[in-house]
Amino acid sequence: MNEFIEIKPEEFEQSPFKLIGSDWMLITAGKDKNVNTMTASWGGLGFMWGKNVSFIVIRPQRFTKEFIDSSEEFSLSFFDSTFKKQLGYIGSVSGRDEDKITRANLTVTQTGNVPYFDEAKIVIVCKKLYAQEYKQECFIDPGLNQKWYPESDHHTLYISEVLKILVRE
């Protein structure tokens, strides 16, 4: 497999709308020598507080939330289309119940203390800056709350600094 090279965020030319919304990503963090990941298709990349940032959201019942909450840093891994079935599988089972990473035939590697997947084509390493739970009363369009949160299991929004971007050579 080709090696990763690090690029500056300003050199990143991929569409976050396609990468996140269509191709999906794995949000991955470590906790107590364990690693957990989840498939996500909501989030974004941008610029805030003078920093390049990522925006991710995680529902309270997701096992990965415990890992994100206990970690200072985490990764976003993006894959080519041949991994879509594996990403669907990872998004459909909980790491509480089984070793979904092994069952998906993915290889965990690390940069510093941050886990990511060797099979990824792009990895974004992030450091948490801000977290806040969505609240029903904050929706300007109440239809969004009704549609996406009928059980009031509101996501927590995490805004994180992009520390590095790794891409395949």
C-alpha positions as CSV (number, residue, x, y, z in Angstrom):
1,M,0.0,0.0,0.0
2,N,1.2,3.5,-0.7
3,E,2.4,5.6,2.1
4,F,0.7,8.7,3.4
5,I,2.1,12.2,3.0
6,E,1.1,15.2,5.0
7,I,-0.3,18.2,3.3
8,K,-1.3,21.6,4.6
9,P,-5.0,22.2,5.0
10,E,-4.8,25.0,2.5
11,E,-3.7,22.4,-0.1
12,F,-6.7,20.1,0.5
13,E,-8.8,20.2,-2.6
14,Q,-11.4,17.5,-1.9
15,S,-15.1,18.4,-1.6
16,P,-16.3,18.0,2.0
17,F,-19.8,17.7,0.6
18,K,-18.8,14.6,-1.4
19,L,-16.4,13.2,1.2
20,I,-18.7,13.4,4.1
21,G,-22.2,13.5,2.7
22,S,-21.8,10.9,-0.1
23,D,-18.6,8.9,0.6
24,W,-18.9,8.9,4.4
25,M,-16.2,8.9,7.0
26,L,-15.1,7.0,10.1
27,I,-14.7,9.0,13.3
28,T,-12.2,7.2,15.5
29,A,-10.7,7.7,18.9
30,G,-8.8,5.8,21.6
31,K,-9.6,5.3,25.2
32,D,-7.7,3.1,27.8
33,K,-5.7,1.3,25.1
34,N,-8.9,0.5,23.1
35,V,-10.1,2.0,19.9
36,N,-13.7,2.6,18.6
37,T,-15.0,4.1,15.4
38,M,-18.3,5.0,13.9
39,T,-19.5,5.8,10.4
40,A,-20.7,9.4,9.9
41,S,-22.3,11.3,7.0
42,W,-22.9,14.5,8.8
43,G,-20.2,17.1,9.5
44,G,-18.0,19.6,7.8
45,L,-14.7,21.4,7.4
46,G,-14.1,25.1,7.6
47,F,-12.4,28.0,9.3
48,M,-13.2,29.4,12.8
49,W,-11.5,31.1,15.6
50,G,-8.4,31.7,13.3
51,K,-8.1,27.9,12.9
52,N,-8.8,25.2,10.2
53,V,-11.6,23.2,11.8
54,S,-13.8,20.1,11.5
55,F,-17.4,19.9,12.6
56,I,-18.7,16.5,13.7
57,V,-21.9,15.5,15.5
58,I,-22.4,12.4,17.6
59,R,-25.6,11.1,19.2
60,P,-25.5,10.3,23.0
61,Q,-26.2,6.6,22.6
62,R,-23.2,6.0,20.3
63,F,-20.3,4.1,21.9
64,T,-17.8,6.2,20.0
65,K,-19.0,9.3,21.9
66,E,-17.4,7.9,25.1
67,F,-14.1,7.6,23.2
68,I,-14.4,11.1,21.8
69,D,-15.3,12.6,25.1
70,S,-12.4,11.0,26.9
71,S,-9.8,11.9,24.1
72,E,-8.2,15.2,23.3
73,E,-7.7,14.2,19.7
74,F,-9.4,11.9,17.2
75,S,-9.3,11.1,13.5
76,L,-11.6,11.3,10.5
77,S,-10.8,8.6,7.9
78,F,-12.1,8.7,4.3
79,F,-12.0,5.7,2.0
80,D,-12.4,4.9,-1.7
81,S,-15.7,3.5,-2.9
82,T,-14.6,-0.1,-2.5
83,F,-15.0,0.3,1.3
84,K,-18.7,1.4,1.2
85,K,-20.0,-2.0,2.4
86,Q,-17.5,-2.0,5.3
87,L,-18.5,1.5,6.3
88,G,-22.2,0.5,6.2
89,Y,-21.4,-2.4,8.4
90,I,-19.5,-0.3,10.9
91,G,-22.4,2.1,11.0
92,S,-24.9,-0.7,11.7
93,V,-23.3,-2.4,14.7
94,S,-21.9,-1.2,18.1
95,G,-18.4,-1.6,19.3
96,R,-20.0,-2.4,22.7
97,D,-21.3,-5.7,21.2
98,E,-18.5,-6.9,18.9
99,D,-15.1,-6.1,17.5
100,K,-16.5,-4.4,14.4
101,I,-13.1,-3.1,13.3
102,T,-11.7,-6.6,13.0
103,R,-14.8,-7.9,11.4
104,A,-14.6,-5.1,8.8
105,N,-11.0,-6.2,8.0
106,L,-9.6,-2.7,8.8
107,T,-6.1,-2.1,10.2
108,V,-5.7,0.4,13.0
109,T,-2.5,2.4,13.0
110,Q,-1.6,5.6,14.8
111,T,0.0,9.0,14.4
112,G,1.1,10.0,17.8
113,N,-1.7,8.8,20.1
114,V,-4.4,9.2,17.5
115,P,-5.8,6.0,15.8
116,Y,-6.8,5.9,12.2
117,F,-7.1,3.2,9.4
118,D,-4.2,2.1,7.2
119,E,-6.7,1.5,4.4
120,A,-8.0,5.1,4.3
121,K,-7.2,7.4,1.4
122,I,-7.4,10.5,3.5
123,V,-7.0,11.0,7.2
124,I,-7.7,14.2,9.1
125,V,-6.3,14.4,12.6
126,C,-8.3,16.7,14.9
127,K,-8.0,18.3,18.4
128,K,-11.2,19.1,20.2
129,L,-11.9,22.8,20.9
130,Y,-15.6,23.0,21.7
131,A,-18.5,20.7,22.4
132,Q,-22.2,21.5,22.9
133,E,-25.4,19.4,22.8
134,Y,-28.0,20.5,20.4
135,K,-31.1,21.8,22.2
136,Q,-34.7,21.7,21.0
137,E,-35.3,25.3,21.8
138,C,-32.3,26.4,19.6
139,F,-33.8,25.1,16.3
140,I,-35.0,28.1,14.3
141,D,-36.7,25.6,11.9
142,P,-38.6,23.4,14.3
143,G,-39.3,20.9,11.5
144,L,-35.6,19.9,11.7
145,N,-36.0,18.9,15.3
146,Q,-39.2,17.1,14.6
147,K,-37.8,15.2,11.7
148,W,-34.3,14.2,13.0
149,Y,-34.9,14.1,16.8
150,P,-38.3,12.5,17.4
151,E,-36.8,10.7,20.5
152,S,-34.9,13.9,21.7
153,D,-31.6,12.1,21.3
154,H,-29.8,15.3,20.1
155,H,-26.3,15.2,18.8
156,T,-23.4,16.8,20.5
157,L,-21.5,19.2,18.2
158,Y,-17.7,19.0,18.3
159,I,-15.6,21.8,16.7
160,S,-12.0,20.6,16.4
161,E,-8.8,22.1,15.1
162,V,-7.4,20.3,12.1
163,L,-3.9,19.3,13.2
164,K,-2.8,17.4,10.1
165,I,-4.1,16.0,6.9
166,L,-2.6,12.8,5.5
167,V,-3.2,11.7,1.9
168,R,-2.1,8.7,-0.1
169,E,0.9,9.4,-2.4
